[in-house]
């Protein structure tokens, strides 16, 4: 069936998005990202064929795919914001630890 790659990619994207919602983005593995990137690359190569198809099943899967891509984009933007906030927090903590260590090692300490 011509829509199998679309269905497989949509199922993969839905599973990936659900796992991102269920756990922090930092729990996403390199293997998961590689699998999603590979599926998206495969779809990029086949999308022209699918867009020319006049099959209503393919059309419905393309609509799902577009929706999944929008959801993936939103999830990745949120993950980026979360990572930037975490990096800022870690930087603040590091600065506080460095200041405490400098104070502790200072000439006023006996």
PyMOL commands that set and color helices and strands:
alter all, ss='L'
color gray80, all
select helices_A, chain A and resi 4-22+25-27+30-52+56-105
alter helices_A, ss='H'
color red, helices_A
deselect
rebuild
show_as cartoon
